[in-house]
């Protein structure tokens, strides 16, 4: 079999909240088998081709093309390729307390088998980042944001009550997620689906229970939390990154919505809210 593997060692200083030490693509053959007891890492994998078997803490499932799976830290697990139709997989191994925090926050802590949800863009982005990065710190910052986006995508896909006929709402949500670091006007969203502003708000609220503006600001706050916990960016830099009017407005808005100032949130490691 052949594997394209990329690795980084953590930088000096305190232990990172989130860190990917190995990532790559495995072109498996029928001999491929991995086994770990009381694993000291988190394993995230997505199946590009083929099929195989995963056994984790006594639970067994078959993962096929288009599936993914999560193997949590401290689990006992084993996984292996189908002998006649072996896997091609893209994957990463990760460490850090932020993983459990985010999995719990988005209701994914009991998730292991991810069936039929296309996560490949997030995995490929991580691999491309590790290829382009010059050091572990820059890669970790980029990869942590991609990881956060992937979990948010999973949470919304698995837990959303969006009505199947609401293609317009899905288009609006996808646009907001793509431009969540910007200020998005209601007129822009209205033109996107050729509706009036009031119709646009109604369509989005009917599908997701909140207005487009509320959803945009929720995205900004979630990104702000990740940046506060996992980067050394200043409050001013984060407010500029997320296109707030200024750092004082950002700080006041964050405290009003999250119950703590950005500085207090960072200092507590996210334990204040």
LOKE-74842 format. One record per residue: residue in three letters; residue number from 1; x, y, z of N, C-alpha, C, CB in turn. Coordinates in steps of 0.02 Angstrom, whole numbers, plus 50000, padded with zeros to 5 digits. Glycine has a CB too. Layout:
<pts>
 residuo num   n.X   n.Y   n.Z  ca.X  ca.Y  ca.Z   c.X   c.Y   c.Z  cb.X  cb.Y  cb.Z
     ALA NUM     X     Y     Z     X     Y     Z     X     Y     Z     X     Y     Z
...
</pts>
This chain:
<pts>
 residuo num   n.X   n.Y   n.Z  ca.X  ca.Y  ca.Z   c.X   c.Y   c.Z  cb.X  cb.Y  cb.Z
     UNK   1 50042 49941 50000 50000 50000 50000 50044 50063 50000 49952 50000 50062
     UNK   2 50013 50119 49986 50050 50183 49984 50015 50234 50028 50056 50209 49911
     UNK   3 50055 50276 50062 50027 50328 50103 50065 50394 50092 50029 50308 50178
     UNK   4 50029 50448 50086 50058 50515 50086 50046 50544 50155 50028 50561 50029
     UNK   5 50099 50549 50196 50092 50569 50265 50131 50633 50278 50117 50512 50312
     UNK   6 50099 50680 50315 50130 50743 50333 50126 50750 50409 50095 50803 50297
     UNK   7 50180 50775 50439 50182 50778 50512 50210 50845 50535 50224 50721 50541
     UNK   8 50188 50865 50596 50215 50924 50630 50223 50907 50704 50168 50986 50621
     UNK   9 50276 50932 50734 50284 50928 50806 50258 50993 50837 50358 50916 50826
     UNK  10 50229 50990 50897 50205 51051 50929 50261 51100 50939 50171 51035 50996
     UNK  11 50245 51165 50936 50295 51216 50950 50313 51218 51023 50270 51284 50927
     UNK  12 50361 51257 51040 50382 51263 51109 50331 51303 51149 50451 51296 51115
     UNK  13 50334 51299 51215 50287 51335 51257 50233 51289 51284 50255 51392 51218
     UNK  14 50177 51319 51304 50124 51280 51336 50092 51232 51286 50071 51326 51366
     UNK  15 50062 51179 51313 50029 51130 51270 49973 51163 51231 50002 51071 51312
     UNK  16 49967 51150 51166 49915 51182 51126 49846 51156 51143 49929 51171 51052
     UNK  17 49796 51199 51135 49726 51179 51145 49704 51130 51091 49680 51241 51146
     UNK  18 49733 51137 51033 49717 51093 50975 49779 51086 50933 49657 51122 50933
     UNK  19 49794 51024 50913 49853 51014 50872 49845 50951 50830 49916 51009 50916
     UNK  20 49861 50956 50766 49862 50898 50721 49935 50879 50710 49827 50914 50652
     UNK  21 49953 50818 50732 50023 50798 50724 50034 50756 50661 50045 50760 50785
     UNK  22 49982 50722 50637 49988 50682 50576 49925 50691 50533 49998 50607 50593
     UNK  23 49935 50696 50468 49879 50697 50421 49904 50668 50355 49852 50769 50412
     UNK  24 49857 50645 50314 49878 50618 50250 49824 50579 50215 49937 50574 50259
     UNK  25 49844 50544 50163 49800 50502 50124 49829 50432 50121 49789 50531 50052
     UNK  26 49788 50382 50136 49810 50312 50135 49775 50275 50078 49795 50278 50203
     UNK  27 49816 50245 50034 49790 50204 49980 49799 50131 50002 49828 50219 49911
     UNK  28 49749 50106 50036 49757 50043 50073 49753 49982 50027 49703 50038 50127
     UNK  29 49783 49928 50051 49774 49863 50019 49739 49817 50068 49843 49833 49996
     UNK  30 49733 49753 50051 49694 49708 50093 49730 49690 50158 49679 49646 50054
     UNK  31 49792 49712 50167 49827 49698 50229 49821 49754 50280 49900 49684 50214
     UNK  32 49789 49809 50261 49787 49867 50305 49746 49853 50368 49757 49927 50268
     UNK  33 49776 49864 50426 49741 49855 50490 49777 49896 50543 49740 49779 50510
     UNK  34 49738 49936 50580 49765 49976 50635 49728 49958 50699 49758 50053 50619
     UNK  35 49766 49951 50754 49735 49934 50818 49768 49976 50873 49742 49858 50834
     UNK  36 49727 50006 50917 49753 50045 50974 49711 50029 51036 49751 50122 50958
     UNK  37 49744 50024 51092 49710 50017 51156 49723 50080 51198 49734 49953 51194
     UNK  38 49669 50105 51229 49673 50166 51268 49711 50220 51228 49709 50153 51335
     UNK  39 49686 50233 51169 49719 50278 51121 49734 50347 51153 49676 50288 51059
     UNK  40 49792 50374 51138 49810 50440 51164 49797 50495 51114 49884 50441 51184
     UNK  41 49760 50480 51060 49745 50530 51008 49672 50525 50988 49791 50520 50947
     UNK  42 49649 50577 50954 49585 50576 50919 49600 50561 50845 49547 50644 50928
     UNK  43 49559 50519 50815 49567 50501 50745 49506 50522 50706 49580 50424 50737
     UNK  44 49516 50560 50653 49462 50582 50609 49479 50558 50538 49453 50661 50611
     UNK  45 49433 50519 50508 49448 50491 50442 49386 50497 50396 49470 50418 50448
     UNK  46 49400 50503 50331 49347 50507 50281 49365 50460 50224 49338 50581 50255
     UNK  47 49316 50420 50201 49327 50368 50152 49316 50397 50081 49281 50308 50164
     UNK  48 49369 50397 50041 49365 50421 49973 49344 50366 49924 49432 50450 49951
     UNK  49 49367 50305 49937 49350 50247 49895 49351 50185 49939 49400 50240 49835
     UNK  50 49315 50134 49917 49318 50069 49950 49275 50064 50012 49388 50053 49967
     UNK  51 49291 50014 50053 49253 50002 50114 49297 49964 50164 49189 49962 50100
     UNK  52 49274 49964 50226 49312 49929 50278 49271 49925 50342 49378 49964 50292
     UNK  53 49300 49898 50394 49267 49886 50457 49300 49926 50512 49266 49811 50474
     UNK  54 49258 49954 50557 49283 49991 50614 49253 49960 50677 49264 50067 50609
     UNK  55 49295 49946 50726 49273 49920 50791 49298 49969 50844 49299 49846 50804
     UNK  56 49253 49999 50881 49273 50048 50932 49233 50035 50995 49262 50120 50906
     UNK  57 49268 50019 51049 49237 50006 51115 49178 49958 51109 49215 50072 51147
     UNK  58 49187 49905 51070 49136 49854 51063 49084 49866 51010 49103 49845 51127
     UNK  59 49083 49926 50980 49036 49942 50927 49069 49931 50859 49011 50015 50933
     UNK  60 49035 49895 50814 49062 49878 50748 49018 49908 50693 49068 49802 50739
     UNK  61 49050 49939 50643 49012 49964 50586 49056 49960 50523 48987 50036 50599
     UNK  62 49023 49961 50466 49057 49962 50401 49058 50033 50375 49023 49914 50351
     UNK  63 49117 50059 50358 49124 50126 50331 49140 50121 50257 49180 50166 50369
     UNK  64 49100 50152 50215 49107 50148 50142 49121 50217 50113 49044 50118 50111
     UNK  65 49132 50218 50048 49145 50281 50013 49092 50333 50031 49146 50270 49937
     UNK  66 49113 50393 50051 49067 50445 50071 49053 50448 50145 49004 50438 50034
     UNK  67 49079 50400 50183 49070 50399 50255 49132 50428 50289 49057 50327 50280
     UNK  68 49124 50446 50352 49180 50464 50394 49172 50431 50462 49185 50540 50402
     UNK  69 49223 50438 50503 49215 50414 50572 49263 50452 50617 49227 50339 50576
     UNK  70 49243 50453 50682 49281 50485 50734 49297 50433 50788 49243 50546 50765
     UNK  71 49360 50426 50804 49382 50381 50858 49411 50425 50914 49434 50328 50833
     UNK  72 49378 50424 50971 49396 50471 51023 49457 50448 51063 49338 50480 51070
     UNK  73 49487 50496 51095 49543 50483 51140 49520 50436 51196 49570 50549 51170
     UNK  74 49564 50392 51217 49553 50342 51269 49509 50284 51247 49522 50375 51330
     UNK  75 49491 50282 51184 49451 50225 51160 49496 50166 51142 49409 50245 51098
     UNK  76 49466 50107 51141 49499 50047 51114 49469 50035 51045 49490 49984 51161
     UNK  77 49510 50036 50994 49482 50030 50926 49528 49991 50879 49469 50099 50898
     UNK  78 49496 49966 50827 49530 49930 50774 49492 49944 50709 49535 49853 50789
     UNK  79 49529 49953 50654 49496 49963 50590 49539 49933 50535 49483 50039 50577
     UNK  80 49504 49906 50485 49540 49871 50432 49500 49873 50366 49554 49798 50452
     UNK  81 49536 49866 50311 49506 49870 50244 49471 49805 50225 49560 49885 50193
     UNK  82 49421 49814 50182 49390 49756 50149 49443 49725 50102 49325 49778 50108
     UNK  83 49446 49659 50102 49499 49626 50064 49492 49635 49988 49499 49552 50080
     UNK  84 49430 49639 49964 49419 49644 49892 49407 49717 49869 49360 49602 49871
     UNK  85 49389 49760 49915 49375 49829 49897 49405 49875 49950 49299 49842 49890
     UNK  86 49473 49878 49955 49505 49913 50011 49496 49989 50006 49580 49897 50012
     UNK  87 49503 50019 50064 49494 50091 50072 49547 50133 50035 49495 50109 50145
     UNK  88 49526 50192 50014 49570 50250 50006 49541 50302 50053 49574 50276 49931
     UNK  89 49582 50327 50100 49557 50370 50154 49600 50434 50160 49556 50332 50221
     UNK  90 49566 50487 50179 49602 50548 50199 49587 50558 50272 49579 50611 50155
     UNK  91 49637 50579 50311 49630 50575 50383 49676 50624 50418 49644 50504 50408
     UNK  92 49662 50634 50484 49710 50669 50526 49703 50644 50598 49699 50746 50523
     UNK  93 49759 50644 50633 49762 50628 50704 49772 50692 50744 49818 50576 50719
     UNK  94 49732 50702 50795 49734 50766 50830 49737 50757 50906 49673 50807 50812
     UNK  95 49759 50809 50939 49764 50810 51012 49740 50877 51038 49837 50796 51035
     UNK  96 49724 50879 51103 49709 50943 51135 49639 50945 51166 49716 50998 51087
     UNK  97 49631 50980 51222 49567 50983 51257 49512 51018 51219 49576 51018 51322
     UNK  98 49529 51061 51170 49478 51096 51132 49434 51048 51093 49510 51146 51084
     UNK  99 49460 50990 51075 49421 50942 51036 49361 50918 51075 49465 50881 51015
     UNK 100 49372 50896 51137 49315 50874 51178 49266 50930 51190 49341 50846 51244
     UNK 101 49292 50991 51201 49248 51048 51213 49202 51060 51154 49290 51112 51227
     UNK 102 49230 51059 51094 49190 51072 51034 49142 51014 51019 49234 51085 50975
     UNK 103 49165 50952 51027 49121 50895 51016 49062 50897 51063 49159 50829 51024
     UNK 104 49073 50916 51125 49019 50921 51173 48974 50980 51158 49047 50927 51244
     UNK 105 49004 51037 51141 48967 51098 51127 48917 51087 51070 49014 51155 51110
     UNK 106 48937 51049 51019 48894 51039 50961 48858 50972 50961 48936 51045 50898
     UNK 107 48856 50940 51019 48817 50879 51025 48843 50821 50984 48747 50892 51007
     UNK 108 48910 50818 50974 48940 50767 50933 48983 50719 50973 48983 50800 50878
     UNK 109 48981 50724 51040 49027 50684 51080 49012 50609 51079 49025 50709 51151
     UNK 110 48951 50590 51058 48935 50519 51052 48936 50495 50980 48867 50506 51082
     UNK 111 48958 50538 50935 48959 50521 50864 49022 50482 50847 48955 50585 50820
     UNK 112 49013 50426 50812 49071 50388 50788 49067 50378 50712 49075 50320 50824
     UNK 113 49012 50348 50688 49004 50335 50616 48965 50393 50584 48968 50267 50604
     UNK 114 48995 50425 50534 48964 50481 50499 48946 50456 50429 49012 50544 50495
     UNK 115 48883 50445 50417 48861 50413 50355 48837 50463 50303 48805 50363 50370
     UNK 116 48870 50462 50245 48846 50498 50187 48848 50573 50191 48779 50479 50174
     UNK 117 48891 50602 50231 48900 50674 50236 48968 50691 50207 48893 50700 50310
     UNK 118 48970 50734 50156 49032 50747 50121 49077 50794 50161 49018 50778 50052
     UNK 119 49125 50766 50196 49173 50804 50235 49240 50812 50199 49184 50771 50302
     UNK 120 49244 50786 50138 49309 50786 50103 49339 50855 50094 49301 50753 50036
     UNK 121 49299 50909 50081 49331 50974 50072 49371 50996 50133 49279 51026 50056
     UNK 122 49346 50981 50193 49381 51001 50254 49447 50962 50262 49336 50991 50316
     UNK 123 49445 50897 50248 49505 50856 50253 49557 50878 50202 49488 50782 50244
     UNK 124 49536 50891 50141 49583 50912 50089 49613 50981 50106 49550 50914 50020
     UNK 125 49573 51025 50135 49599 51091 50155 49654 51083 50207 49542 51136 50181
     UNK 126 49644 51037 50255 49695 51026 50306 49759 51000 50275 49669 50978 50359
     UNK 127 49753 50952 50229 49812 50925 50196 49848 50979 50156 49793 50866 50150
     UNK 128 49811 51021 50121 49842 51075 50082 49877 51125 50128 49789 51110 50039
     UNK 129 49846 51138 50186 49877 51186 50233 49943 51159 50260 49830 51200 50291
     UNK 130 49945 51094 50275 50007 51067 50302 50061 51066 50249 49995 50996 50329
     UNK 131 50041 51059 50186 50090 51061 50131 50119 51131 50122 50058 51036 50066
     UNK 132 50077 51181 50134 50097 51250 50121 50129 51285 50181 50038 51290 50098
     UNK 133 50116 51260 50242 50139 51295 50302 50213 51286 50313 50101 51269 50363
     UNK 134 50244 51338 50340 50315 51338 50353 50332 51316 50423 50344 51406 50340
     UNK 135 50284 51319 50470 50297 51299 50539 50233 51275 50572 50328 51358 50578
     UNK 136 50240 51244 50630 50183 51214 50663 50133 51265 50688 50207 51171 50721
     UNK 137 50156 51324 50708 50111 51375 50735 50063 51400 50682 50151 51433 50764
     UNK 138 50088 51416 50623 50044 51440 50570 49996 51386 50548 50085 51466 50511
     UNK 139 50021 51324 50543 49977 51269 50523 49922 51258 50575 50017 51205 50513
     UNK 140 49941 51259 50639 49892 51247 50692 49836 51299 50692 49926 51246 50760
     UNK 141 49853 51362 50681 49802 51414 50678 49754 51402 50621 49835 51484 50671
     UNK 142 49781 51386 50562 49738 51374 50504 49697 51311 50513 49781 51369 50440
     UNK 143 49729 51258 50536 49694 51194 50543 49640 51196 50595 49743 51139 50559
     UNK 144 49650 51233 50649 49599 51237 50701 49536 51270 50676 49626 51276 50761
     UNK 145 49542 51320 50633 49483 51352 50604 49447 51305 50556 49503 51416 50567
     UNK 146 49484 51268 50517 49453 51219 50471 49417 51165 50512 49507 51186 50425
     UNK 147 49449 51142 50566 49418 51091 50609 49353 51117 50639 49467 51070 50665
     UNK 148 49355 51178 50663 49294 51209 50691 49239 51212 50639 49310 51280 50718
     UNK 149 49256 51234 50579 49205 51239 50525 49176 51170 50510 49236 51269 50462
     UNK 150 49218 51118 50510 49195 51050 50496 49145 51027 50549 49254 51002 50492
     UNK 151 49160 51039 50612 49114 51018 50665 49049 51058 50663 49147 51026 50733
     UNK 152 49054 51122 50647 48993 51163 50641 48950 51137 50583 49011 51237 50630
     UNK 153 48982 51121 50527 48946 51092 50470 48912 51027 50490 48994 51080 50411
     UNK 154 48948 50984 50526 48919 50920 50548 48859 50932 50594 48973 50879 50584
     UNK 155 48868 50976 50642 48814 50989 50690 48751 51014 50655 48837 51040 50741
     UNK 156 48760 51060 50608 48702 51088 50573 48670 51035 50527 48723 51150 50532
     UNK 157 48711 50993 50497 48684 50943 50451 48647 50889 50490 48741 50911 50410
     UNK 158 48673 50869 50547 48642 50815 50585 48583 50837 50627 48694 50784 50630
     UNK 159 48583 50900 50651 48533 50921 50699 48484 50972 50671 48566 50949 50758
     UNK 160 48493 50993 50609 48449 51045 50582 48380 51017 50566 48480 51075 50518
     UNK 161 48330 51059 50578 48261 51041 50561 48239 51076 50497 48213 51060 50618
     UNK 162 48285 51090 50452 48269 51125 50390 48220 51084 50349 48333 51140 50349
     UNK 163 48167 51116 50325 48118 51081 50284 48149 51067 50216 48054 51123 50277
     UNK 164 48135 51008 50187 48169 50987 50126 48155 51033 50067 48148 50918 50108
     UNK 165 48098 51069 50068 48082 51111 50011 48118 51179 50013 48007 51122 50008
     UNK 166 48153 51194 50068 48181 51260 50077 48251 51265 50046 48184 51277 50151
     UNK 167 48255 51260 49981 48319 51267 49946 48344 51339 49952 48312 51247 49872
     UNK 168 48298 51387 49953 48318 51457 49960 48352 51469 50027 48257 51504 49952
     UNK 169 48324 51441 50080 48354 51449 50146 48423 51418 50149 48308 51418 50200
     UNK 170 48430 51360 50119 48496 51326 50118 48547 51368 50080 48490 51256 50086
     UNK 171 48525 51400 50026 48570 51443 49987 48592 51503 50028 48536 51466 49922
     UNK 172 48545 51533 50065 48561 51590 50108 48610 51570 50162 48497 51618 50139
     UNK 173 48598 51512 50193 48642 51490 50248 48712 51476 50222 48613 51427 50281
     UNK 174 48717 51444 50164 48782 51429 50136 48821 51494 50120 48775 51387 50072
     UNK 175 48785 51545 50096 48817 51609 50081 48843 51642 50145 48768 51656 50044
     UNK 176 48802 51641 50197 48822 51670 50260 48883 51635 50288 48764 51668 50311
     UNK 177 48884 51569 50285 48940 51531 50312 49004 51545 50273 48925 51456 50310
     UNK 178 48998 51556 50208 49057 51570 50167 49084 51640 50180 49039 51563 50093
     UNK 179 49040 51686 50199 49059 51756 50208 49051 51778 50281 49018 51802 50163
     UNK 180 49060 51731 50328 49043 51746 50397 49092 51793 50431 49039 51683 50436
     UNK 181 49148 51811 50399 49193 51860 50427 49178 51931 50402 49265 51842 50409
     UNK 182 49126 51937 50360 49109 52001 50330 49044 52027 50361 49102 51994 50254
     UNK 183 49027 52088 50342 48960 52115 50356 48917 52103 50294 48964 52192 50374
     UNK 184 48862 52068 50303 48819 52049 50247 48753 52087 50252 48807 51972 50245
     UNK 185 48736 52124 50201 48673 52162 50203 48614 52118 50185 48677 52222 50156
     UNK 186 48556 52138 50209 48495 52102 50192 48481 52109 50117 48436 52129 50233
     UNK 187 48499 52165 50088 48488 52175 50016 48529 52124 49976 48508 52247 49995
     UNK 188 48590 52111 49998 48632 52061 49964 48599 51993 49966 48701 52057 49996
     UNK 189 48574 51973 50024 48541 51908 50030 48477 51905 49989 48526 51893 50103
     UNK 190 48440 51960 49988 48377 51962 49950 48390 51953 49876 48341 52029 49963
     UNK 191 48442 51986 49851 48459 51980 49780 48481 51909 49763 48513 52030 49760
     UNK 192 48510 51875 49812 48535 51807 49801 48479 51759 49783 48571 51782 49864
     UNK 193 48420 51769 49812 48364 51723 49800 48305 51758 49765 48340 51692 49866
     UNK 194 48317 51821 49742 48266 51858 49705 48201 51865 49744 48253 51824 49637
     UNK 195 48209 51884 49808 48151 51895 49852 48157 51964 49884 48147 51840 49907
     UNK 196 48101 51987 49912 48103 52049 49949 48138 52038 50016 48031 52077 49960
     UNK 197 48161 52092 50048 48193 52083 50114 48149 52047 50165 48214 52150 50141
     UNK 198 48086 52066 50168 48041 52034 50216 48031 51960 50201 47973 52070 50218
     UNK 199 48025 51943 50137 48019 51873 50118 48082 51834 50134 48003 51867 50043
     UNK 200 48139 51865 50124 48203 51833 50139 48209 51815 50213 48262 51878 50118
     UNK 201 48190 51862 50256 48192 51849 50328 48143 51793 50346 48175 51913 50367
     UNK 202 48083 51795 50317 48032 51744 50332 48056 51675 50311 47966 51762 50298
     UNK 203 48085 51670 50251 48108 51605 50225 48162 51576 50270 48134 51612 50153
     UNK 204 48209 51619 50290 48264 51595 50332 48240 51576 50402 48319 51648 50337
     UNK 205 48197 51619 50431 48173 51605 50499 48130 51541 50500 48132 51664 50525
     UNK 206 48091 51531 50448 48049 51471 50445 48092 51408 50444 48002 51474 50384
     UNK 207 48149 51411 50410 48192 51353 50405 48235 51342 50466 48237 51359 50344
     UNK 208 48261 51397 50497 48312 51390 50548 48293 51419 50616 48375 51422 50525
     UNK 209 48236 51453 50620 48213 51479 50684 48243 51545 50705 48226 51430 50735
     UNK 210 48289 51573 50665 48319 51638 50680 48324 51677 50615 48389 51630 50713
     UNK 211 48339 51742 50620 48347 51783 50561 48416 51774 50530 48335 51857 50578
     UNK 212 48426 51793 50468 48493 51789 50438 48545 51828 50478 48492 51815 50366
     UNK 213 48526 51887 50503 48573 51927 50542 48593 51891 50606 48543 51996 50559
     UNK 214 48544 51862 50640 48559 51825 50702 48606 51766 50688 48495 51801 50735
     UNK 215 48596 51733 50632 48638 51676 50614 48709 51700 50599 48609 51638 50554
     UNK 216 48715 51756 50563 48781 51783 50547 48819 51800 50612 48775 51845 50503
     UNK 217 48784 51833 50659 48817 51853 50720 48835 51792 50763 48773 51901 50760
     UNK 218 48794 51741 50761 48811 51679 50797 48875 51649 50768 48753 51628 50793
     UNK 219 48880 51649 50702 48941 51624 50670 49002 51664 50692 48934 51626 50593
     UNK 220 48994 51730 50694 49050 51773 50714 49071 51759 50787 49031 51847 50707
     UNK 221 49022 51750 50831 49038 51736 50901 49073 51669 50908 48975 51738 50943
     UNK 222 49050 51619 50872 49082 51553 50875 49154 51556 50849 49041 51502 50835
     UNK 223 49164 51593 50795 49232 51602 50770 49275 51641 50819 49231 51638 50701
     UNK 224 49245 51692 50851 49282 51731 50900 49305 51688 50958 49239 51789 50926
     UNK 225 49261 51643 50981 49279 51599 51037 49339 51555 51017 49220 51555 51057
     UNK 226 49337 51528 50957 49391 51485 50935 49457 51524 50930 49375 51454 50867
     UNK 227 49454 51584 50903 49514 51625 50897 49541 51645 50965 49500 51687 50855
     UNK 228 49497 51661 51012 49518 51680 51079 49553 51622 51114 49459 51704 51120
     UNK 229 49526 51561 51105 49553 51504 51141 49616 51475 51108 49501 51450 51145
     UNK 230 49623 51485 51042 49674 51446 51007 49724 51488 50967 49642 51399 50961
     UNK 231 49723 51554 50976 49773 51596 50943 49796 51649 50993 49744 51629 50879
     UNK 232 49848 51684 50974 49874 51740 51015 49852 51807 50986 49950 51737 51020
     UNK 233 49806 51807 50940 49781 51870 50911 49754 51915 50966 49727 51856 50857
     UNK 234 49765 51979 50959 49738 52027 51007 49663 52035 50997 49774 52096 51001
     UNK 235 49629 52065 51047 49558 52077 51041 49544 52122 50981 49530 52110 51106
     UNK 236 49587 52171 50971 49579 52216 50913 49586 52178 50848 49631 52272 50916
     UNK 237 49635 52133 50843 49645 52094 50782 49586 52049 50767 49709 52052 50786
     UNK 238 49559 52018 50820 49501 51974 50810 49440 52015 50788 49485 51936 50874
     UNK 239 49430 52073 50817 49373 52114 50798 49379 52136 50725 49367 52176 50844
     UNK 240 49441 52151 50703 49452 52169 50633 49441 52109 50587 49522 52198 50623
     UNK 241 49466 52051 50608 49458 51990 50568 49385 51975 50554 49491 51930 50603
     UNK 242 49342 51988 50604 49272 51972 50599 49229 52032 50579 49247 51945 50665
     UNK 243 49262 52086 50560 49229 52145 50531 49179 52177 50578 49195 52125 50466
     UNK 244 49197 52181 50643 49157 52222 50689 49177 52295 50679 49167 52199 50763
     UNK 245 49134 52340 50705 49147 52411 50695 49212 52432 50727 49089 52453 50723
     UNK 246 49224 52410 50788 49287 52422 50823 49292 52373 50881 49292 52496 50848
     UNK 247 49350 52372 50914 49361 52323 50967 49316 52333 51027 49433 52324 50988
     UNK 248 49296 52396 51041 49253 52409 51098 49182 52383 51085 49250 52485 51113
     UNK 249 49158 52393 51025 49092 52365 51007 49094 52289 51010 49071 52389 50937
     UNK 250 49148 52261 50983 49155 52188 50985 49156 52162 51057 49219 52167 50948
     UNK 251 49194 52195 51100 49200 52172 51169 49133 52177 51205 49252 52213 51207
     UNK 252 49097 52231 51195 49032 52240 51227 48981 52190 51201 49007 52312 51216
     UNK 253 48982 52178 51135 48935 52131 51106 48950 52060 51131 48938 52133 51029
     UNK 254 49014 52042 51132 49034 51976 51156 49013 51965 51228 49111 51967 51149
     UNK 255 49025 52015 51271 49007 52008 51341 48931 52003 51350 49033 52067 51382
     UNK 256 48894 52042 51311 48821 52040 51316 48793 51971 51297 48790 52094 51271
     UNK 257 48822 51941 51245 48796 51877 51220 48826 51816 51257 48810 51872 51147
     UNK 258 48887 51823 51280 48923 51764 51308 48932 51767 51383 48990 51758 51275
     UNK 259 48915 51823 51414 48919 51828 51486 48988 51842 51514 48895 51766 51515
     UNK 260 49036 51854 51472 49104 51870 51493 49138 51910 51438 49145 51806 51510
     UNK 261 49184 51953 51457 49222 51990 51407 49267 51943 51368 49263 52047 51439
     UNK 262 49288 51962 51308 49335 51919 51271 49398 51903 51310 49355 51953 51206
     UNK 263 49424 51952 51347 49484 51941 51386 49472 51890 51442 49510 52007 51416
     UNK 264 49415 51897 51476 49398 51850 51530 49386 51780 51502 49336 51874 51570
     UNK 265 49353 51776 51444 49340 51712 51412 49406 51677 51396 49298 51721 51348
     UNK 266 49453 51714 51367 49518 51686 51349 49556 51664 51411 49560 51737 51309
     UNK 267 49556 51705 51462 49594 51691 51523 49568 51628 51558 49592 51750 51571
     UNK 268 49503 51617 51555 49472 51560 51589 49474 51497 51547 49401 51575 51607
     UNK 269 49498 51502 51484 49497 51444 51439 49428 51425 51417 49529 51386 51473
     UNK 270 49381 51474 51419 49313 51460 51397 49268 51434 51452 49314 51411 51341
     UNK 271 49293 51432 51513 49254 51403 51569 49207 51453 51602 49300 51375 51620
     UNK 272 49206 51515 51579 49163 51565 51610 49093 51563 51583 49191 51633 51602
     UNK 273 49083 51528 51526 49016 51526 51495 48997 51455 51480 49015 51568 51430
</pts>
